[in-house]
Amino acid sequence: MNHESVLTPQRMRTPRAAAIAGIVFSLLLITSMLLIWTSIPADPRGPATDVMNHLKALSFSLNLLPFAGVAFLWFIAVVRDRLGELEDRFFATVFLGSGLLFIAMMFNVGAVAGGLIDTLGSRSGDLIQSGTYGLSRAEIYQTMHTYAMKMAGVFMITTSTISLQTRIFPRWMAMLGYVLALVLHWLLIYAVTVLVLLLSLGKMEWFLLLFPLWVLLISVYILIDNLHGRSVAAA
């Protein structure tokens, strides 16, 4: 018996259904965002009573964020596995770094918001009078809208660039990623602001759904492609 062949390490195989992680991330993040936006106004300067009247809904939405973050981490791993030997160190560093920063900021937002809700339930008067409530809401708003979504835009740009070079996704998905990333970076929002306001189509916060929707599109494509590859191999 050849002991060397037994001890030779084998490359772990990624489950073909692992792409469902991106779908889980998208659904959880979209659900969390919708619960928050329909419970309280997006304006961080809004009154504390808006938050206190929806503590249960807000707590539930925040509890979804850790699971969404873990699912997004799996999604990153699925994309890297799909690249395989084609992975470029430069773009892979930006791709991985922006994805991890997005998760870290999303967790930070959830932690600050969770602490704010817990404190409001017991000492709302002290929290509001000291100005801590306003500061916390402003921090949550800035972290999510300015920093986390900027990292999401960088993630989309690098993923789309990698896709164009390696053909791991259809070309139109990569081009769509560029367009949506520009929207998240506010380069296109300024051009449509007047139209949005005139038509009363809603607030700009709804543009933040573009990132999880794009991840959902990519994940569905990967899942279908993986399952199709399995069926072909079985035949």
N, C-alpha and C positions, 0 to 999 in steps of 0.2 A: 504493500500500500504506500502510495506516495504522500508523505506527511506534508511536503511543501505545498502541494496543491490544496490540501485541506486548510492550511494556515494562511493561504493567500487571501487578503481582504477583497471583498466584493463591493462594488458600488451600490449604494442603496437606491432602490427604484422609487420614484415619486408616484404616489397613487394618481391614477388618471382623473379621479373625481376630486382631486385637491383644488381644482379651479373653482369649486363651489364656495371656497373661502371668500373670494372676491364678491360673490353674490350675497353671502351672509353679511359681509362688511357693508355693502351698499344698502341693503334693506334695513340693517340696524341703525346706520347713521342717518338715513333719510327719515326713519321713524322717530328717532330721537330729535332731529331738527324740527320736524313737523309738530311734535308734541310741545316743544318749547315755544315755537313761534305762534302756535294757536292758543297757548296758555297766557303768555305775557307779551307786551309790546317789545319790539326789538330795541327801542331807544333805551340806552343804559341809564338815562336820567329819569326814567319812569318811576312812579311812586312804588313804595315797598308793598303796599296793599295788593298790587297786581300779582306779586310773587307769593304773598302769604295766602292768597285765595286759591292757589294751585300747587301747593307744596307736594301733594301726593303724585300728581302728574309729572311734576318736574323731577322728583326723586326717581320715579320709574324711568324717565328718559335719560337721566344721568347714569343710572345703573346699566344701561345698554352700551355706554361708551367703552368700558373695559373689554367687553366681548367684541365690539367692533374693531378695537385696536388690535386684538390678538388675531382676528380674522384678516385684517389688512396685512399683518406681518406674514401670514401664510400666503397671501396674494403676492407679496413681494418675492417670496421664495419660489412660488410657481413660475413667475416671469423669469427669474434667474435660471431656474431649471430648464425652461423652454429655450433660453439662449444657449446653454451648454458651453461648448468650446468657443462659440462665437462671441462670448462676452468680452467687451473692451474695458480695460482697467479704468480709463479716464471717465467714460460715461457711466460705468458701473458704480464708481465712487459717488458721483453726483446723484445717480438714481437711488442708491441705497441710503445715502446720507439724507436726502430730502424726504424720503419715505419714513425713515426713523425719526427725523425731526417733527414731521407731521404727527406721528403717533404720540411723541413726547408732549407736544403742545396740546393735543386733544386731551391727553390724560391730565395735563395741568389745568386746563379749563374745567374738566369734570371735577377735579379735586377742590379747586377754589369755589366752584358753584355748589358743590355738595356741602362744604364747610359753611358757606353762606346760608344755605337752606336750613341746616341743623341749628345754626345760631339764631336765625330768625324765628324758629319755632319756640325758643326758650327766652331769648333776651332781645326782642325786636327793638324795643325802645332805646336801649343803650347803643345798639348797632347803628340805628338811624341817626341819633343825635351826635354821635362821635364822627360821623362822616365815613365810617368804614363800609357801610352798605354801598354808598355811591362809588367809592373807590374800587370796591370789589367788582361791581357790575361793569365799571369802565375797563378794568383789567381783563375781565372775561371777554368783553366785546372786542377789545384791541387785539388780544392774543388770538382769538378765533378768526376775526375778519382780516386783520392786517398781516399777522405772521403765519398762522397755520395754513391759511388759504394761499399765501404766497409760496409756501413750500409745496403745497399741492400743485400749484401751477408749474413750479420747477420740476416736480415729479412727472407731470404730464408731458412737458417739453422733452425731457431726457428720454422718457419711455417712447415717445413718438419718434425721436431721432434714432434711437436704437432699432426701433421697428423698421424704419425706412432703410437702414443699412443691412439688417439681417433678414427682413421679410417674415418676422415671426407673427405679425398681424397683417391684415389687408392694408393696402396703402391708404385707402380712404379713412380708416380708423386712425391712422397716424396723423393725417392732415386734420381730421376732426379734433384730435388731441391738441394740436397747435392752436386752433381757433378757440377752443374752450379755455386753454391756458391763458391766452391773451385776455379773454373776458374776465377770468379770475384776477388778473393783474390790473384790471380797471382800464386797460388801454382802449377797449371797445365800449365799455360802459359809458364813458363820457360822450361818445358819439351818439348813443341811443337814449341818453338821459331825458332829453326834451320829449322824445317820442313816448317814452314810458310814462312820464308825468302827465302828458296831455291825454293819453289814453287811459290813465288810471289803472295800469296793469299790475300794480302792487309795488312793494318795496324792493330795493335792490338785494335784500337778504336772500331772496329766492334764487339768485344766481349761484349761491353757494351749493345748490343741489347739483350743479353741473358736474362736479368732481365725482361724487358717488355714482351718478348716472353713467358717466364715462367708464368708471371701473366696472360697473355692472355689465356694460356692453362688451368690454374686453373679456370679462370672466365668462359670459355666456358663449362667446366665440371659442375660447379655449376649451371649455367643457364640451361643446358640441364637436370640436375638432378632435379632442382626445377620445371621446366615445366613438366617433366615426373611425378613428385609427384602430381602436380595439376591435370593432366589428369587422374591419377589413382583415386584420391579423387573424381573427378567428376563422374567417372564411378561407 
